[in-house]
Amino acid sequence: MGDKANAHSGAAGRATAADHPASVRNVVLVGHCGSGKTTLVEALALTAGAVNRAGRVEDGTAVSDYDEIEHRQQRSVQLSLVPVTWDGYKINLIDTPGYADFVGELRAGLRAADAALFVVSAADGVDGSTRMVWDECAAVGMPRAIVVTHLESARADFDTMTGICAEAFGADDPDAVLPLYLPLHGEPGPDGHAPVTGLIGLLSQRLFDYSSGSREEAEPVDGQLPRIEEARNRLIEGIIAESEDETLMDRYLGGEEIDLKTLVQDLERAVARGAFFPVLAAAPAAEGARQGLGTVELLELVTGGFPTPLERAAPVVTTPGGAAREVGACDPDGPLVAEVVKTASDPYVGRVSLVRVFSGTLRPDETVHVSGHGLTERGHEDHDVDERVGALSAPFGKQQRALTHCIAGDLACVAKLNRAETGDTLSAKDDPLLMEPWQMPDPLLPLAIQAHSKADEDKLSQGLGRLVAEDPTMRLEQNQHTHQVVLWCLGEAHADVALERLRSRYGVQVDVIPHKVSLRETFAARSTGRGRHVKQSGGHGQYAICEIEVEPLPNGSGIEFVDKVVGGAVPRQFIPSVEKGVRAQAAKGVAAGHPLIDVRITLLDGKAHSVDSSDAAFQTAGALALREAAAEARIHLLEPVAEVTVMVGDDFVGAVMSDLSGRRGRVVGTEQTSGGRTLVRAEVPEMEIGRYAVDLRSISHGTARFQRSYARHEPMPPQVAERMREQTREAS
């Protein structure tokens, strides 16, 4: 790794198609917004020779300037790929958003990668969201390393930050989170802050000086800086503790000097299997410099310590019908199994899909089978179609560099997959397969929208369809009860980006309107009503009279219609007409215009005319009878109640429970879980949790997650119901 005596040999530059999975490294960068992920990607691209000056690609276009939304820093809200080459290895750097609203993009990045770099700011520390992602990686055994940035800040302290990382990420074993290098500081400036000018390799005890703008190896510093001895001993002990050689610790404690090559090999093995998590420091290159501080060391860690795609178990694969299917791990000659991890629209080439190939080899102009991903409840399609692959390319800024193929373990952009969506599986057309999808976060923030104009209304459906095709974390709902079009998003920033994409990419202007919940009505007590529909205006008239009784039923009973007519007062052929009329009126509501539920409607008596009675007349009479019964009764306004479960850190349990109570919620139980977290269960009216996705993030400092599901409708408190009725009257 970075402690190797020889620095980069010079074989670097732009990435091309990989020839073998062993030469590929897929690395996802994780960290909160502002931690420096994108800057680090640019610094690594500069060091690898993919760009010729800091933050720029060779044609002068910024590495991070992606044509997604013109007025935003695009890579702060979307996953992006920057492939580079280092010492013969192709490294796919997957930059993910730091905003919690775009956790879907982050999950896609984790799916596409085989290892993770957690980027933390020395000035800001580790936030709760980053810790949660660390736990997700730990659950699947993903190898991880930590990169400390913003060392130029006056508040930066590498040693302190290393301790914070050990506490945050090394709960089970703090000695598995240790630095490989210590920063070397230059002369303090006028503000008293001493800049970091180099790194000291703890294993080799050599100094790597970056003050000249490139990495220069200096003489050993053993004895010059006494503080490295303690850090070096702890690092060696941490590496040996993870060694597969059980005799190594006894030999070390016995005074034997362990060979540097042995230590490096054991370190690389421990990192690759996710048992040791090295901490490194990095800083971007100054203007005109060729290398950023720590970037060479980081690239050497990626190529030497991170696993190849061959070492990753493939996700579960089945046939589209659900039959289990064994697929070899990352075999370029095996059956084709690839996955769309991101979908975007390019104004010039149309839809572009970022694809990770897990088995086989993907080639341009071949026909593949596209299998859907089971997200129909979110407005996505389930696919089972053949589609021709367009051109393959490697993205870099605004450029797309053509590829001749993409082997198992590699990533590529595929043009013109017009039916494939994020999460879909690509396989051979004569051997269709389906990969188990990764976990998608549930969108829990509703955004009700309507077209701004008639022209927008004509384009709205198509624009929304394309929008949700790109983003599986977004759900499209056309609510038949409230007659609203609702986009369910992950948060306010997610919603803002969705609206901006509709406007700028699809030319659809929409207005945001208040979101409505689906209210219901029911009778509070037994009531009777008489419907009389008698009209005579020459020729055949209309004659129908019916008497009904309405009584409330238990929650969830729906509408029950009972016929108790005797003596043929209502002819048998017109009894279904009465039922049809009362059910139609119930669907329209009897008080505030909301559907009537949970009642038994009993037809008791009526009258008919031998000539003037008809199906339509008895339908009208049934509706009139129900309205009269409602006018004589007390009507309950019912609101939907959701079952809410909140997973929150123990420090915020009190605040969460207090907030739920303030939303008219009932906490029904709590459950202690591992990792200092508590599961809170509650029942809360849905109209009180419209913005809960945003508010919970504020209450818990981004560390809580919640789920909701419909439980039932129940009566509103009288004062709330009266307020809703007043709003209805004002609106009408």
BAFI-531840 format. One record per residue (C-alpha): x, y, z. Coordinates in steps of 0.5 Angstrom, whole numbers, padded with zeros to 4 digits, always signed. Example, Ala and Ser with C-alpha at 12.3 -4.5 7.8 and 13.67 -1.06 7.14 Angstrom:
2
+0025-0009+0016;+0027-0002+0014;
//
This chain:
732
+0000+0000+0000;+0002+0007+0001;+0008+0004+0006;+0011+0001+0000;+0018+0004-0002;+0016+0005-0009;+0011+0010-0011;+0006+0010-0017;+0010+0007-0023;+0007+0012-0028;+0002+0007-0031;-0004+0012-0030;-0010+0015-0034;-0017+0015-0037;-0020+0008-0036;-0022+0003-0041;-0026-0003-0042;-0023-0008-0037;-0020-0015-0039;-0021-0019-0033;-0025-0018-0026;-0019-0018-0022;-0016-0012-0025;-0023-0008-0023;-0024-0004-0016;-0031-0002-0015;-0031+0004-0009;-0037+0008-0007;-0035+0014-0003;-0040+0015+0003;-0041+0021+0007;-0045+0027+0009;-0046+0033+0005;-0040+0038+0005;-0035+0032+0007;-0031+0033+0001;-0033+0027-0003;-0033+0030-0010;-0027+0034-0008;-0023+0027-0007;-0026+0024-0013;-0023+0030-0017;-0016+0029-0013;-0016+0022-0014;-0017+0023-0022;-0012+0028-0022;-0007+0024-0019;-0009+0018-0023;-0007+0022-0029;-0015+0022-0032;-0015+0030-0031;-0009+0035-0032;-0011+0040-0027;-0015+0040-0021;-0022+0039-0022;-0022+0039-0029;-0022+0034-0035;-0018+0035-0041;-0022+0038-0045;-0023+0044-0040;-0030+0041-0037;-0031+0040-0030;-0031+0033-0027;-0037+0035-0023;-0041+0039-0028;-0046+0034-0030;-0052+0036-0034;-0058+0034-0029;-0060+0040-0027;-0057+0047-0029;-0058+0051-0023;-0055+0046-0018;-0049+0042-0016;-0051+0036-0019;-0047+0031-0016;-0049+0033-0009;-0056+0030-0011;-0055+0024-0015;-0050+0018-0016;-0044+0019-0021;-0039+0015-0024;-0032+0017-0025;-0027+0011-0028;-0020+0012-0027;-0014+0007-0028;-0008+0006-0023;-0002+0001-0024;-0006-0003-0029;-0012-0003-0025;-0019+0000-0027;-0022+0004-0021;-0029+0006-0021;-0030+0011-0017;-0038+0012-0015;-0039+0019-0012;-0046+0019-0008;-0050+0024-0005;-0049+0027+0002;-0056+0029+0003;-0061+0024+0007;-0066+0025+0002;-0062+0022-0003;-0061+0015+0000;-0064+0011-0006;-0058+0014-0010;-0053+0012-0004;-0056+0005-0004;-0055+0004-0011;-0048+0006-0010;-0047+0001-0005;-0050-0005-0009;-0045-0003-0015;-0039-0003-0011;-0035-0008-0007;-0032-0003-0002;-0033+0003+0001;-0029+0010+0003;-0032+0013+0008;-0031+0021+0008;-0031+0025+0014;-0029+0032+0015;-0024+0034+0020;-0028+0040+0022;-0035+0037+0022;-0034+0030+0025;-0039+0024+0024;-0046+0025+0023;-0051+0020+0025;-0053+0018+0018;-0046+0016+0016;-0046+0012+0022;-0052+0008+0020;-0049+0007+0013;-0043+0004+0016;-0048-0001+0020;-0051-0002+0013;-0044-0004+0010;-0042-0008+0017;-0049-0012+0016;-0047-0015+0009;-0039-0015+0011;-0037-0010+0006;-0030-0008+0007;-0029+0000+0009;-0024+0005+0010;-0024+0012+0013;-0021+0018+0009;-0021+0025+0013;-0021+0031+0009;-0021+0039+0011;-0015+0038+0014;-0013+0045+0012;-0019+0048+0017;-0016+0051+0023;-0021+0047+0027;-0018+0040+0024;-0014+0035+0029;-0013+0029+0025;-0011+0025+0032;-0018+0027+0035;-0022+0026+0029;-0018+0019+0029;-0021+0018+0036;-0028+0020+0034;-0028+0015+0028;-0026+0009+0033;-0031+0011+0037;-0037+0012+0032;-0034+0006+0027;-0031+0001+0032;-0036+0000+0037;-0034-0008+0037;-0027-0007+0036;-0024+0000+0037;-0017-0003+0035;-0019-0005+0028;-0020+0003+0026;-0013+0006+0026;-0009+0010+0022;-0004+0008+0017;-0001+0015+0017;+0000+0021+0021;+0000+0028+0018;+0007+0032+0018;+0005+0039+0019;+0009+0045+0017;+0011+0052+0020;+0005+0055+0023;+0002+0061+0019;-0001+0068+0022;-0007+0065+0025;-0003+0060+0029;-0005+0054+0024;+0000+0049+0022;-0001+0046+0015;-0001+0039+0013;+0005+0038+0008;+0006+0031+0008;+0005+0024+0011;+0009+0019+0016;+0008+0012+0014;+0007+0008+0021;+0009+0002+0018;+0015+0004+0014;+0017+0010+0018;+0018+0014+0012;+0016+0021+0010;+0012+0023+0004;+0013+0030+0003;+0007+0034-0002;+0010+0041-0001;+0013+0041-0008;+0006+0039-0011;+0008+0032-0012;+0009+0026-0007;+0017+0026-0006;+0019+0020-0001;+0024+0023+0004;+0029+0019+0009;+0027+0015+0015;+0024+0019+0020;+0025+0014+0026;+0027+0018+0032;+0025+0025+0029;+0018+0024+0031;+0017+0020+0038;+0009+0020+0037;+0010+0016+0032;+0012+0010+0036;+0006+0009+0040;+0002+0010+0034;+0006+0005+0030;+0006-0001+0036;-0002+0000+0036;-0002-0001+0029;+0002-0007+0028;-0002-0010+0034;-0008-0009+0031;-0006-0012+0024;-0003-0018+0028;-0009-0019+0031;-0013-0020+0025;-0007-0024+0022;-0009-0031+0020;-0002-0033+0022;-0004-0035+0030;+0003-0035+0032;+0005-0028+0029;+0002-0024+0036;+0007-0029+0040;+0013-0028+0036;+0011-0020+0036;+0010-0020+0044;+0017-0024+0044;+0021-0018+0041;+0021-0021+0034;+0021-0016+0029;+0016-0017+0024;+0018-0017+0017;+0014-0011+0013;+0012-0015+0007;+0008-0020+0012;+0005-0014+0016;+0003-0011+0009;+0000-0017+0006;-0004-0019+0013;-0006-0011+0013;-0009-0012+0006;-0012-0019+0007;-0016-0016+0013;-0018-0010+0010;-0021-0014+0004;-0025-0018+0008;-0028-0013+0012;-0024-0014+0019;-0020-0008+0019;-0021-0001+0017;-0015+0004+0016;-0016+0011+0017;-0012+0016+0012;-0012+0023+0011;-0013+0027+0004;-0013+0034+0001;-0014+0037-0006;-0008+0039-0010;-0007+0046-0010;-0007+0050-0017;-0002+0047-0021;+0000+0041-0017;+0000+0034-0020;-0002+0031-0014;-0007+0032-0008;-0004+0030-0001;-0005+0023+0001;-0008+0021-0006;-0003+0016-0008;-0003+0013-0001;-0011+0012-0002;-0010+0009-0009;-0005+0004-0007;-0010+0002-0001;-0016+0001-0006;-0012-0003-0011;-0008-0007-0006;-0013-0008+0000;-0020-0007-0003;-0023-0014-0006;-0024-0015-0013;-0031-0017-0016;-0029-0024-0016;-0029-0024-0008;-0036-0021-0008;-0042-0026-0007;-0047-0025-0013;-0054-0023-0011;-0059-0028-0011;-0061-0030-0018;-0068-0033-0020;-0072-0034-0026;-0077-0029-0028;-0082-0035-0025;-0079-0035-0018;-0075-0041-0019;-0068-0041-0016;-0062-0041-0021;-0054-0042-0019;-0050-0037-0022;-0042-0037-0022;-0039-0031-0018;-0037-0026-0023;-0035-0030-0029;-0034-0027-0036;-0036-0033-0039;-0042-0035-0035;-0049-0033-0037;-0051-0025-0037;-0053-0022-0031;-0053-0015-0030;-0057-0010-0026;-0059-0002-0028;-0057+0002-0022;-0058+0008-0024;-0063+0011-0030;-0062+0018-0033;-0064+0022-0039;-0059+0026-0044;-0062+0031-0048;-0058+0029-0054;-0058+0021-0053;-0064+0020-0049;-0064+0015-0044;-0058+0013-0041;-0057+0007-0036;-0051+0006-0031;-0050-0002-0031;-0046-0007-0026;-0045-0013-0030;-0045-0019-0024;-0044-0025-0029;-0042-0026-0037;-0040-0020-0042;-0045-0014-0044;-0043-0012-0051;-0046-0007-0055;-0052-0008-0061;-0054-0015-0058;-0061-0016-0055;-0062-0018-0048;-0068-0019-0044;-0070-0014-0039;-0074-0017-0033;-0078-0012-0028;-0077-0011-0021;-0083-0011-0017;-0085-0004-0016;-0091-0003-0019;-0094+0000-0013;-0090+0006-0014;-0092+0007-0021;-0086+0003-0024;-0087-0002-0029;-0086-0010-0028;-0082-0011-0035;-0081-0018-0038;-0079-0016-0045;-0073-0016-0050;-0069-0010-0052;-0063-0008-0056;-0057-0005-0052;-0054+0001-0055;-0047+0004-0055;-0043+0002-0049;-0039+0008-0046;-0035+0010-0039;-0038+0017-0037;-0033+0022-0035;-0036+0029-0034;-0040+0031-0040;-0036+0026-0044;-0038+0019-0046;-0032+0014-0048;-0034+0009-0052;-0033+0002-0050;-0032-0005-0054;-0035-0009-0048;-0036-0009-0041;-0034-0016-0037;-0037-0019-0030;-0035-0014-0025;-0035-0008-0029;-0039-0002-0030;-0041+0002-0036;-0047+0006-0039;-0052+0003-0044;-0055+0008-0049;-0062+0007-0051;-0065+0002-0046;-0072+0005-0047;-0076+0000-0043;-0071-0002-0037;-0071+0002-0031;-0067+0003-0024;-0067-0004-0021;-0068-0008-0027;-0064-0014-0029;-0061-0015-0036;-0060-0022-0038;-0059-0027-0045;-0066-0027-0049;-0066-0034-0049;-0064-0035-0041;-0068-0030-0038;-0066-0028-0030;-0068-0024-0025;-0064-0021-0019;-0066-0020-0012;-0067-0012-0012;-0063-0008-0006;-0067-0005-0001;-0071+0001-0003;-0073+0006+0002;-0080+0008+0003;-0082+0015+0000;-0086+0018+0006;-0087+0025+0004;-0093+0027+0000;-0093+0032-0005;-0099+0034-0009;-0099+0037-0015;-0103+0039-0021;-0101+0042-0028;-0100+0049-0029;-0104+0050-0035;-0107+0046-0041;-0101+0045-0044;-0097+0042-0038;-0103+0038-0037;-0102+0034-0044;-0095+0033-0042;-0096+0031-0035;-0097+0024-0035;-0091+0022-0040;-0087+0027-0035;-0089+0024-0029;-0088+0017-0032;-0081+0018-0034;-0079+0021-0027;-0081+0015-0023;-0078+0011-0028;-0071+0014-0027;-0072+0014-0019;-0075+0008-0016;-0075+0012-0009;-0081+0016-0012;-0088+0013-0012;-0093+0016-0016;-0100+0016-0014;-0107+0018-0017;-0112+0018-0011;-0119+0016-0013;-0122+0019-0007;-0118+0025-0006;-0117+0026-0014;-0110+0028-0013;-0104+0027-0017;-0099+0025-0011;-0091+0024-0012;-0089+0021-0005;-0081+0023-0004;-0076+0022+0001;-0076+0029+0003;-0076+0037+0001;-0070+0037-0003;-0072+0030-0006;-0079+0034-0008;-0075+0040-0010;-0071+0036-0015;-0077+0032-0018;-0080+0039-0019;-0074+0042-0022;-0073+0036-0027;-0080+0036-0029;-0079+0043-0031;-0072+0043-0034;-0072+0036-0037;-0079+0035-0039;-0082+0042-0040;-0088+0041-0035;-0089+0046-0030;-0094+0044-0024;-0097+0047-0018;-0096+0044-0011;-0103+0044-0008;-0105+0042+0000;-0105+0034+0000;-0111+0031+0002;-0112+0025+0006;-0118+0020+0005;-0123+0022+0010;-0130+0018+0011;-0137+0019+0014;-0141+0014+0018;-0147+0014+0022;-0146+0015+0030;-0153+0012+0031;-0159+0009+0028;-0164+0013+0024;-0169+0012+0019;-0171+0016+0012;-0176+0016+0007;-0175+0017-0001;-0180+0019-0005;-0179+0021-0012;-0186+0022-0016;-0186+0026-0022;-0192+0027-0027;-0191+0031-0033;-0195+0027-0039;-0194+0020-0041;-0190+0016-0037;-0188+0019-0030;-0183+0017-0025;-0186+0014-0019;-0182+0010-0013;-0182+0011-0005;-0178+0007-0001;-0177+0007+0007;-0170+0005+0010;-0167+0004+0016;-0159+0006+0017;-0155+0003+0023;-0148+0004+0025;-0143-0003+0024;-0136-0004+0027;-0130-0001+0024;-0128-0005+0017;-0135-0007+0016;-0136-0003+0009;-0143-0002+0007;-0149-0008+0008;-0155-0008+0005;-0161-0012+0007;-0168-0013+0004;-0174-0014+0009;-0179-0012+0005;-0186-0016+0006;-0192-0017+0002;-0189-0014-0005;-0189-0007-0003;-0183-0006-0007;-0183-0011-0013;-0177-0016-0013;-0174-0013-0019;-0173-0006-0016;-0170-0008-0010;-0163-0008-0013;-0165-0001-0016;-0166+0001-0009;-0159-0002-0007;-0155+0001-0013;-0158+0008-0011;-0156+0008-0004;-0149+0005-0005;-0148+0011-0011;-0150+0016-0005;-0146+0013+0000;-0140+0014-0005;-0141+0021-0006;-0142+0022+0002;-0148+0025+0006;-0145+0030+0010;-0139+0033+0008;-0138+0030+0001;-0134+0024+0004;-0135+0016+0002;-0140+0013+0007;-0137+0007+0011;-0139+0002+0016;-0147+0002+0016;-0152-0003+0015;-0158+0000+0010;-0164-0004+0011;-0170-0003+0006;-0176-0004+0010;-0182-0001+0006;-0184+0002+0000;-0189+0004-0006;-0189+0003-0013;-0194+0004-0019;-0195-0001-0024;-0194+0004-0030;-0189+0009-0028;-0184+0006-0023;-0177+0004-0026;-0170+0002-0025;-0168+0010-0025;-0174+0012-0021;-0172+0007-0015;-0165+0009-0015;-0167+0016-0014;-0171+0014-0009;-0166+0010-0005;-0161+0016-0005;-0166+0021-0003;-0168+0016+0003;-0161+0016+0005;-0160+0023+0005;-0166+0024+0009;-0163+0019+0014;-0157+0023+0015;-0161+0029+0016;-0164+0026+0022;-0158+0023+0025;-0151+0025+0028;-0145+0024+0023;-0138+0022+0025;-0133+0024+0020;-0127+0019+0020;-0120+0020+0019;-0115+0015+0017;-0110+0013+0022;-0103+0010+0021;-0099+0005+0025;-0092+0008+0025;-0086+0005+0027;-0080+0009+0029;-0073+0007+0030;-0069+0012+0034;-0063+0012+0038;-0064+0012+0045;-0062+0019+0046;-0068+0022+0042;-0073+0017+0045;-0076+0022+0049;-0077+0027+0044;-0080+0023+0039;-0085+0020+0044;-0087+0027+0046;-0087+0029+0039;-0092+0024+0037;-0097+0025+0043;-0097+0032+0040;-0099+0030+0034;-0105+0026+0037;-0102+0020+0037;-0102+0014+0042;-0096+0010+0043;-0097+0003+0044;-0090+0000+0046;-0083+0001+0045;-0078-0005+0044;-0070-0004+0046;-0066-0006+0040;-0058-0007+0039;-0054-0002+0038;-0057+0003+0043;-0063+0004+0039;-0071+0003+0041;-0077+0002+0036;-0083+0006+0038;-0090+0004+0036;-0095+0009+0035;-0102+0010+0032;-0102+0017+0029;-0108+0020+0025;-0105+0021+0018;-0107+0028+0017;-0102+0030+0023;-0096+0026+0019;-0096+0029+0012;-0089+0032+0014;-0087+0027+0019;-0081+0025+0014;-0078+0032+0015;-0080+0033+0022;-0077+0027+0025;-0070+0028+0021;-0070+0035+0025;-0072+0032+0032;-0067+0026+0031;-0061+0030+0028;-0062+0025+0022;-0061+0019+0026;-0068+0016+0026;-0072+0012+0021;-0080+0011+0021;-0085+0007+0017;-0092+0008+0016;-0098+0003+0014;-0106+0004+0014;-0109+0002+0020;-0116+0004+0020;-0121+0010+0020;-0124+0012+0026;-0128+0018+0029;-0124+0025+0029;-0125+0029+0035;-0131+0034+0035;-0127+0040+0035;-0122+0038+0029;-0128+0035+0025;-0132+0042+0026;-0126+0045+0023;-0126+0040+0017;-0133+0042+0016;-0132+0049+0016;-0126+0049+0011;-0130+0044+0006;-0136+0050+0007;-0131+0055+0005;-0128+0052-0001;-0135+0051-0004;
//
